[in-house]
Amino acid sequence: MTTKKTKKASSTKKKQYRCKICDLLVTAENFCGCRKECEIICCGKVMTPVK
């Protein structure tokens, strides 16, 4: 049996984002690396990274 290796995402550090309007919390585990920061939209606004 052969095992196929998959490419890892450019960043493996998890980041959390929170919506300031509805308080939804999102954990991003993998990033594509096409941009320095990701923008996740919730309630029509960009979610802010949790520090």
PDB file of N, CA, C, O and CB in Angstrom:
ATOM      1  N   MET A   1       0.846  -1.175   0.000  1.00  0.00           N
ATOM      2  CA  MET A   1       0.000   0.000   0.000  1.00  0.00           C
ATOM      3  C   MET A   1       0.894   1.241   0.000  1.00  0.00           C
ATOM      4  O   MET A   1       1.817   1.344   0.808  1.00  0.00           O
ATOM      5  CB  MET A   1      -0.964  -0.003   1.224  1.00  0.00           C
ATOM      6  N   THR A   2       0.626   2.157  -0.883  1.00  0.00           N
ATOM      7  CA  THR A   2       1.392   3.401  -0.938  1.00  0.00           C
ATOM      8  C   THR A   2       0.594   4.513  -0.284  1.00  0.00           C
ATOM      9  O   THR A   2      -0.634   4.559  -0.352  1.00  0.00           O
ATOM     10  CB  THR A   2       1.749   3.773  -2.399  1.00  0.00           C
ATOM     11  N   THR A   3       1.320   5.385   0.336  1.00  0.00           N
ATOM     12  CA  THR A   3       0.690   6.528   0.993  1.00  0.00           C
ATOM     13  C   THR A   3       1.006   7.777   0.201  1.00  0.00           C
ATOM     14  O   THR A   3       2.167   8.067  -0.087  1.00  0.00           O
ATOM     15  CB  THR A   3       1.166   6.673   2.463  1.00  0.00           C
ATOM     16  N   LYS A   4      -0.023   8.506  -0.144  1.00  0.00           N
ATOM     17  CA  LYS A   4       0.151   9.744  -0.895  1.00  0.00           C
ATOM     18  C   LYS A   4       0.311  10.901   0.078  1.00  0.00           C
ATOM     19  O   LYS A   4      -0.545  11.121   0.936  1.00  0.00           O
ATOM     20  CB  LYS A   4      -1.046   9.990  -1.851  1.00  0.00           C
ATOM     21  N   LYS A   5       1.398  11.636  -0.053  1.00  0.00           N
ATOM     22  CA  LYS A   5       1.627  12.792   0.809  1.00  0.00           C
ATOM     23  C   LYS A   5       0.906  13.997   0.228  1.00  0.00           C
ATOM     24  O   LYS A   5       0.902  14.213  -0.983  1.00  0.00           O
ATOM     25  CB  LYS A   5       3.142  13.082   0.965  1.00  0.00           C
ATOM     26  N   THR A   6       0.311  14.760   1.093  1.00  0.00           N
ATOM     27  CA  THR A   6      -0.365  15.976   0.660  1.00  0.00           C
ATOM     28  C   THR A   6       0.462  17.178   1.056  1.00  0.00           C
ATOM     29  O   THR A   6       1.239  17.133   2.010  1.00  0.00           O
ATOM     30  CB  THR A   6      -1.781  16.070   1.260  1.00  0.00           C
ATOM     31  N   LYS A   7       0.284  18.252   0.310  1.00  0.00           N
ATOM     32  CA  LYS A   7       0.985  19.502   0.618  1.00  0.00           C
ATOM     33  C   LYS A   7       0.398  20.120   1.867  1.00  0.00           C
ATOM     34  O   LYS A   7      -0.820  20.162   2.035  1.00  0.00           O
ATOM     35  CB  LYS A   7       0.901  20.493  -0.562  1.00  0.00           C
ATOM     36  N   LYS A   8       1.256  20.594   2.733  1.00  0.00           N
ATOM     37  CA  LYS A   8       0.795  21.299   3.921  1.00  0.00           C
ATOM     38  C   LYS A   8       0.525  22.749   3.565  1.00  0.00           C
ATOM     39  O   LYS A   8       1.150  23.305   2.662  1.00  0.00           O
ATOM     40  CB  LYS A   8       1.829  21.197   5.068  1.00  0.00           C
ATOM     41  N   ALA A   9      -0.395  23.347   4.272  1.00  0.00           N
ATOM     42  CA  ALA A   9      -0.661  24.774   4.081  1.00  0.00           C
ATOM     43  C   ALA A   9       0.560  25.563   4.514  1.00  0.00           C
ATOM     44  O   ALA A   9       1.389  25.076   5.282  1.00  0.00           O
ATOM     45  CB  ALA A   9      -1.919  25.225   4.876  1.00  0.00           C
ATOM     46  N   SER A  10       0.661  26.780   4.016  1.00  0.00           N
ATOM     47  CA  SER A  10       1.839  27.596   4.298  1.00  0.00           C
ATOM     48  C   SER A  10       1.963  27.957   5.773  1.00  0.00           C
ATOM     49  O   SER A  10       3.071  28.175   6.263  1.00  0.00           O
ATOM     50  CB  SER A  10       1.800  28.856   3.472  1.00  0.00           C
ATOM     51  N   SER A  11       0.857  28.022   6.475  1.00  0.00           N
ATOM     52  CA  SER A  11       0.892  28.340   7.900  1.00  0.00           C
ATOM     53  C   SER A  11       0.061  27.308   8.645  1.00  0.00           C
ATOM     54  O   SER A  11      -1.100  27.082   8.303  1.00  0.00           O
ATOM     55  CB  SER A  11       0.366  29.786   8.174  1.00  0.00           C
ATOM     56  N   THR A  12       0.640  26.683   9.653  1.00  0.00           N
ATOM     57  CA  THR A  12      -0.097  25.685  10.410  1.00  0.00           C
ATOM     58  C   THR A  12      -0.563  26.227  11.755  1.00  0.00           C
ATOM     59  O   THR A  12      -1.214  25.510  12.515  1.00  0.00           O
ATOM     60  CB  THR A  12       0.758  24.452  10.617  1.00  0.00           C
ATOM     61  N   LYS A  13      -0.245  27.465  12.056  1.00  0.00           N
ATOM     62  CA  LYS A  13      -0.672  28.076  13.310  1.00  0.00           C
ATOM     63  C   LYS A  13      -2.160  28.422  13.223  1.00  0.00           C
ATOM     64  O   LYS A  13      -2.611  29.032  12.253  1.00  0.00           O
ATOM     65  CB  LYS A  13       0.175  29.344  13.625  1.00  0.00           C
ATOM     66  N   LYS A  14      -2.907  28.027  14.243  1.00  0.00           N
ATOM     67  CA  LYS A  14      -4.334  28.317  14.271  1.00  0.00           C
ATOM     68  C   LYS A  14      -4.553  29.764  14.686  1.00  0.00           C
ATOM     69  O   LYS A  14      -3.855  30.287  15.555  1.00  0.00           O
ATOM     70  CB  LYS A  14      -5.072  27.359  15.229  1.00  0.00           C
ATOM     71  N   LYS A  15      -5.527  30.399  14.056  1.00  0.00           N
ATOM     72  CA  LYS A  15      -5.908  31.761  14.418  1.00  0.00           C
ATOM     73  C   LYS A  15      -7.406  31.781  14.671  1.00  0.00           C
ATOM     74  O   LYS A  15      -8.171  31.060  14.031  1.00  0.00           O
ATOM     75  CB  LYS A  15      -5.511  32.783  13.303  1.00  0.00           C
ATOM     76  N   GLN A  16      -7.807  32.617  15.613  1.00  0.00           N
ATOM     77  CA  GLN A  16      -9.220  32.766  15.909  1.00  0.00           C
ATOM     78  C   GLN A  16      -9.676  34.165  15.524  1.00  0.00           C
ATOM     79  O   GLN A  16      -8.951  35.146  15.688  1.00  0.00           O
ATOM     80  CB  GLN A  16      -9.501  32.491  17.397  1.00  0.00           C
ATOM     81  N   TYR A  17     -10.904  34.228  15.005  1.00  0.00           N
ATOM     82  CA  TYR A  17     -11.522  35.487  14.606  1.00  0.00           C
ATOM     83  C   TYR A  17     -12.875  35.579  15.286  1.00  0.00           C
ATOM     84  O   TYR A  17     -13.582  34.579  15.407  1.00  0.00           O
ATOM     85  CB  TYR A  17     -11.661  35.593  13.053  1.00  0.00           C
ATOM     86  N   ARG A  18     -13.242  36.789  15.735  1.00  0.00           N
ATOM     87  CA  ARG A  18     -14.520  36.994  16.421  1.00  0.00           C
ATOM     88  C   ARG A  18     -15.295  38.119  15.736  1.00  0.00           C
ATOM     89  O   ARG A  18     -14.736  39.152  15.369  1.00  0.00           O
ATOM     90  CB  ARG A  18     -14.295  37.323  17.925  1.00  0.00           C
ATOM     91  N   CYS A  19     -16.612  37.884  15.576  1.00  0.00           N
ATOM     92  CA  CYS A  19     -17.502  38.904  15.029  1.00  0.00           C
ATOM     93  C   CYS A  19     -17.890  39.851  16.156  1.00  0.00           C
ATOM     94  O   CYS A  19     -18.334  39.407  17.215  1.00  0.00           O
ATOM     95  CB  CYS A  19     -18.771  38.263  14.369  1.00  0.00           C
ATOM     96  N   LYS A  20     -17.727  41.143  15.936  1.00  0.00           N
ATOM     97  CA  LYS A  20     -18.067  42.140  16.957  1.00  0.00           C
ATOM     98  C   LYS A  20     -19.576  42.342  17.084  1.00  0.00           C
ATOM     99  O   LYS A  20     -20.044  42.898  18.078  1.00  0.00           O
ATOM    100  CB  LYS A  20     -17.397  43.470  16.631  1.00  0.00           C
ATOM    101  N   ILE A  21     -20.347  41.890  16.077  1.00  0.00           N
ATOM    102  CA  ILE A  21     -21.792  42.102  16.097  1.00  0.00           C
ATOM    103  C   ILE A  21     -22.523  40.935  16.776  1.00  0.00           C
ATOM    104  O   ILE A  21     -23.297  41.149  17.710  1.00  0.00           O
ATOM    105  CB  ILE A  21     -22.314  42.290  14.670  1.00  0.00           C
ATOM    106  N   CYS A  22     -22.278  39.695  16.306  1.00  0.00           N
ATOM    107  CA  CYS A  22     -23.011  38.539  16.849  1.00  0.00           C
ATOM    108  C   CYS A  22     -22.166  37.664  17.770  1.00  0.00           C
ATOM    109  O   CYS A  22     -22.673  36.695  18.335  1.00  0.00           O
ATOM    110  CB  CYS A  22     -23.541  37.693  15.716  1.00  0.00           C
ATOM    111  N   ASP A  23     -20.884  37.992  17.930  1.00  0.00           N
ATOM    112  CA  ASP A  23     -19.957  37.291  18.831  1.00  0.00           C
ATOM    113  C   ASP A  23     -19.599  35.875  18.364  1.00  0.00           C
ATOM    114  O   ASP A  23     -19.145  35.064  19.170  1.00  0.00           O
ATOM    115  CB  ASP A  23     -20.558  37.219  20.213  1.00  0.00           C
ATOM    116  N   LEU A  24     -19.795  35.567  17.081  1.00  0.00           N
ATOM    117  CA  LEU A  24     -19.398  34.274  16.529  1.00  0.00           C
ATOM    118  C   LEU A  24     -17.883  34.153  16.575  1.00  0.00           C
ATOM    119  O   LEU A  24     -17.176  35.108  16.254  1.00  0.00           O
ATOM    120  CB  LEU A  24     -19.918  34.102  15.076  1.00  0.00           C
ATOM    121  N   LEU A  25     -17.376  32.986  16.972  1.00  0.00           N
ATOM    122  CA  LEU A  25     -15.943  32.731  17.042  1.00  0.00           C
ATOM    123  C   LEU A  25     -15.589  31.680  15.999  1.00  0.00           C
ATOM    124  O   LEU A  25     -16.190  30.606  15.971  1.00  0.00           O
ATOM    125  CB  LEU A  25     -15.518  32.269  18.470  1.00  0.00           C
ATOM    126  N   VAL A  26     -14.614  31.982  15.138  1.00  0.00           N
ATOM    127  CA  VAL A  26     -14.170  31.076  14.080  1.00  0.00           C
ATOM    128  C   VAL A  26     -12.699  30.763  14.304  1.00  0.00           C
ATOM    129  O   VAL A  26     -11.899  31.665  14.550  1.00  0.00           O
ATOM    130  CB  VAL A  26     -14.401  31.697  12.663  1.00  0.00           C
ATOM    131  N   THR A  27     -12.339  29.477  14.220  1.00  0.00           N
ATOM    132  CA  THR A  27     -10.945  29.063  14.310  1.00  0.00           C
ATOM    133  C   THR A  27     -10.491  28.635  12.925  1.00  0.00           C
ATOM    134  O   THR A  27     -11.058  27.715  12.336  1.00  0.00           O
ATOM    135  CB  THR A  27     -10.755  27.911  15.348  1.00  0.00           C
ATOM    136  N   ALA A  28      -9.475  29.299  12.408  1.00  0.00           N
ATOM    137  CA  ALA A  28      -8.910  28.970  11.098  1.00  0.00           C
ATOM    138  C   ALA A  28      -7.654  28.147  11.331  1.00  0.00           C
ATOM    139  O   ALA A  28      -6.722  28.601  11.994  1.00  0.00           O
ATOM    140  CB  ALA A  28      -8.596  30.263  10.259  1.00  0.00           C
ATOM    141  N   GLU A  29      -7.629  26.924  10.780  1.00  0.00           N
ATOM    142  CA  GLU A  29      -6.508  26.020  10.999  1.00  0.00           C
ATOM    143  C   GLU A  29      -5.500  26.041   9.864  1.00  0.00           C
ATOM    144  O   GLU A  29      -4.305  25.857  10.095  1.00  0.00           O
ATOM    145  CB  GLU A  29      -7.010  24.626  11.192  1.00  0.00           C
ATOM    146  N   ASN A  30      -5.961  26.261   8.653  1.00  0.00           N
ATOM    147  CA  ASN A  30      -5.075  26.239   7.486  1.00  0.00           C
ATOM    148  C   ASN A  30      -5.263  27.499   6.666  1.00  0.00           C
ATOM    149  O   ASN A  30      -6.381  27.986   6.498  1.00  0.00           O
ATOM    150  CB  ASN A  30      -5.338  24.994   6.618  1.00  0.00           C
ATOM    151  N   PHE A  31      -4.158  28.019   6.159  1.00  0.00           N
ATOM    152  CA  PHE A  31      -4.192  29.217   5.331  1.00  0.00           C
ATOM    153  C   PHE A  31      -3.522  28.905   4.000  1.00  0.00           C
ATOM    154  O   PHE A  31      -2.537  28.168   3.953  1.00  0.00           O
ATOM    155  CB  PHE A  31      -3.494  30.416   6.042  1.00  0.00           C
ATOM    156  N   CYS A  32      -4.046  29.456   2.937  1.00  0.00           N
ATOM    157  CA  CYS A  32      -3.512  29.159   1.609  1.00  0.00           C
ATOM    158  C   CYS A  32      -2.190  29.867   1.341  1.00  0.00           C
ATOM    159  O   CYS A  32      -1.390  29.387   0.538  1.00  0.00           O
ATOM    160  CB  CYS A  32      -4.518  29.546   0.550  1.00  0.00           C
ATOM    161  N   GLY A  33      -1.948  30.987   1.989  1.00  0.00           N
ATOM    162  CA  GLY A  33      -0.692  31.697   1.807  1.00  0.00           C
ATOM    163  C   GLY A  33      -0.714  32.728   0.693  1.00  0.00           C
ATOM    164  O   GLY A  33       0.314  33.341   0.407  1.00  0.00           O
ATOM    165  N   CYS A  34      -1.860  32.934   0.055  1.00  0.00           N
ATOM    166  CA  CYS A  34      -1.922  33.898  -1.042  1.00  0.00           C
ATOM    167  C   CYS A  34      -1.910  35.342  -0.533  1.00  0.00           C
ATOM    168  O   CYS A  34      -1.619  36.263  -1.296  1.00  0.00           O
ATOM    169  CB  CYS A  34      -3.174  33.655  -1.880  1.00  0.00           C
ATOM    170  N   ARG A  35      -2.223  35.544   0.745  1.00  0.00           N
ATOM    171  CA  ARG A  35      -2.228  36.872   1.351  1.00  0.00           C
ATOM    172  C   ARG A  35      -1.611  36.784   2.734  1.00  0.00           C
ATOM    173  O   ARG A  35      -1.519  35.705   3.320  1.00  0.00           O
ATOM    174  CB  ARG A  35      -3.667  37.452   1.425  1.00  0.00           C
ATOM    175  N   LYS A  36      -1.191  37.924   3.244  1.00  0.00           N
ATOM    176  CA  LYS A  36      -0.622  37.949   4.591  1.00  0.00           C
ATOM    177  C   LYS A  36      -1.701  37.716   5.645  1.00  0.00           C
ATOM    178  O   LYS A  36      -1.480  36.960   6.591  1.00  0.00           O
ATOM    179  CB  LYS A  36       0.087  39.286   4.848  1.00  0.00           C
ATOM    180  N   GLU A  37      -2.839  38.337   5.503  1.00  0.00           N
ATOM    181  CA  GLU A  37      -3.962  38.201   6.430  1.00  0.00           C
ATOM    182  C   GLU A  37      -5.202  37.766   5.667  1.00  0.00           C
ATOM    183  O   GLU A  37      -5.414  38.174   4.525  1.00  0.00           O
ATOM    184  CB  GLU A  37      -4.225  39.528   7.181  1.00  0.00           C
ATOM    185  N   CYS A  38      -6.012  36.943   6.297  1.00  0.00           N
ATOM    186  CA  CYS A  38      -7.290  36.534   5.720  1.00  0.00           C
ATOM    187  C   CYS A  38      -8.383  37.465   6.233  1.00  0.00           C
ATOM    188  O   CYS A  38      -8.306  37.969   7.353  1.00  0.00           O
ATOM    189  CB  CYS A  38      -7.616  35.050   6.070  1.00  0.00           C
ATOM    190  N   GLU A  39      -9.388  37.685   5.414  1.00  0.00           N
ATOM    191  CA  GLU A  39     -10.542  38.468   5.835  1.00  0.00           C
ATOM    192  C   GLU A  39     -11.749  37.550   5.835  1.00  0.00           C
ATOM    193  O   GLU A  39     -12.157  37.046   4.788  1.00  0.00           O
ATOM    194  CB  GLU A  39     -10.769  39.706   4.905  1.00  0.00           C
ATOM    195  N   ILE A  40     -12.313  37.338   7.000  1.00  0.00           N
ATOM    196  CA  ILE A  40     -13.510  36.525   7.134  1.00  0.00           C
ATOM    197  C   ILE A  40     -14.656  37.483   7.427  1.00  0.00           C
ATOM    198  O   ILE A  40     -14.582  38.291   8.353  1.00  0.00           O
ATOM    199  CB  ILE A  40     -13.356  35.431   8.263  1.00  0.00           C
ATOM    200  N   ILE A  41     -15.717  37.385   6.627  1.00  0.00           N
ATOM    201  CA  ILE A  41     -16.846  38.307   6.725  1.00  0.00           C
ATOM    202  C   ILE A  41     -17.989  37.652   7.495  1.00  0.00           C
ATOM    203  O   ILE A  41     -18.356  36.510   7.221  1.00  0.00           O
ATOM    204  CB  ILE A  41     -17.321  38.742   5.319  1.00  0.00           C
ATOM    205  N   CYS A  42     -18.548  38.382   8.461  1.00  0.00           N
ATOM    206  CA  CYS A  42     -19.722  37.942   9.221  1.00  0.00           C
ATOM    207  C   CYS A  42     -20.571  39.180   9.497  1.00  0.00           C
ATOM    208  O   CYS A  42     -20.036  40.232   9.849  1.00  0.00           O
ATOM    209  CB  CYS A  42     -19.311  37.211  10.569  1.00  0.00           C
ATOM    210  N   CYS A  43     -21.861  39.066   9.343  1.00  0.00           N
ATOM    211  CA  CYS A  43     -22.788  40.186   9.582  1.00  0.00           C
ATOM    212  C   CYS A  43     -22.409  41.404   8.739  1.00  0.00           C
ATOM    213  O   CYS A  43     -22.667  42.538   9.141  1.00  0.00           O
ATOM    214  CB  CYS A  43     -22.800  40.566  11.080  1.00  0.00           C
ATOM    215  N   GLY A  44     -21.799  41.178   7.573  1.00  0.00           N
ATOM    216  CA  GLY A  44     -21.433  42.261   6.668  1.00  0.00           C
ATOM    217  C   GLY A  44     -20.162  43.002   7.044  1.00  0.00           C
ATOM    218  O   GLY A  44     -19.814  43.986   6.391  1.00  0.00           O
ATOM    219  N   LYS A  45     -19.463  42.560   8.071  1.00  0.00           N
ATOM    220  CA  LYS A  45     -18.233  43.215   8.543  1.00  0.00           C
ATOM    221  C   LYS A  45     -17.090  42.202   8.594  1.00  0.00           C
ATOM    222  O   LYS A  45     -17.320  40.997   8.697  1.00  0.00           O
ATOM    223  CB  LYS A  45     -18.450  43.856   9.945  1.00  0.00           C
ATOM    224  N   VAL A  46     -15.862  42.702   8.520  1.00  0.00           N
ATOM    225  CA  VAL A  46     -14.680  41.849   8.628  1.00  0.00           C
ATOM    226  C   VAL A  46     -14.510  41.436  10.087  1.00  0.00           C
ATOM    227  O   VAL A  46     -14.544  42.276  10.987  1.00  0.00           O
ATOM    228  CB  VAL A  46     -13.402  42.582   8.101  1.00  0.00           C
ATOM    229  N   MET A  47     -14.326  40.134  10.314  1.00  0.00           N
ATOM    230  CA  MET A  47     -14.120  39.634  11.676  1.00  0.00           C
ATOM    231  C   MET A  47     -12.723  40.016  12.147  1.00  0.00           C
ATOM    232  O   MET A  47     -11.783  40.049  11.352  1.00  0.00           O
ATOM    233  CB  MET A  47     -14.318  38.092  11.742  1.00  0.00           C
ATOM    234  N   THR A  48     -12.587  40.302  13.431  1.00  0.00           N
ATOM    235  CA  THR A  48     -11.299  40.728  13.976  1.00  0.00           C
ATOM    236  C   THR A  48     -10.557  39.546  14.588  1.00  0.00           C
ATOM    237  O   THR A  48     -11.173  38.678  15.207  1.00  0.00           O
ATOM    238  CB  THR A  48     -11.495  41.834  15.026  1.00  0.00           C
ATOM    239  N   PRO A  49      -9.224  39.508  14.415  1.00  0.00           N
ATOM    240  CA  PRO A  49      -8.444  38.424  15.025  1.00  0.00           C
ATOM    241  C   PRO A  49      -8.463  38.530  16.551  1.00  0.00           C
ATOM    242  O   PRO A  49      -8.374  39.625  17.106  1.00  0.00           O
ATOM    243  CB  PRO A  49      -6.991  38.452  14.511  1.00  0.00           C
ATOM    244  N   VAL A  50      -8.579  37.393  17.216  1.00  0.00           N
ATOM    245  CA  VAL A  50      -8.531  37.337  18.676  1.00  0.00           C
ATOM    246  C   VAL A  50      -7.073  37.238  19.073  1.00  0.00           C
ATOM    247  O   VAL A  50      -6.330  36.429  18.517  1.00  0.00           O
ATOM    248  CB  VAL A  50      -9.364  36.130  19.247  1.00  0.00           C
ATOM    249  N   LYS A  51      -6.661  38.044  20.020  1.00  0.00           N
ATOM    250  CA  LYS A  51      -5.249  38.040  20.433  1.00  0.00           C
ATOM    251  C   LYS A  51      -5.051  37.199  21.650  1.00  0.00           C
ATOM    252  O   LYS A  51      -3.928  37.078  22.141  1.00  0.00           O
ATOM    253  CB  LYS A  51      -4.754  39.446  20.701  1.00  0.00           C
TER     254      LYS A  51
END
